[in-house]
Amino acid sequence: MEKHIFVTGTSTISWKDAIVQTVAEASKTIDYITNVKIIEQRAKVSGKKIAEYYVDLDLSFTIERDRD
């Protein structure tokens, strides 16, 4: 059985960094993450530069039925 959750991550470096950091953080509390789908990418602009990168992710993980 697989379950999906939707999460939003941020980074001041890049969209890739936002994705990597979000998956790493989610992995601290969610076991068995199997897949990530990028739903949307957007950014906050300050002046003429991107100040913050945002990603909306669909994380998939396996549910372990025999877990105590």
Secondary structure, DSSP 4 states (H G I P E B T S, - for coil): -EEEEEEEEEESS-HHHHHHHHHHHHHTT---EEEEEEEEEEEEEETTEEEEEEEEEEEEEE--TT--
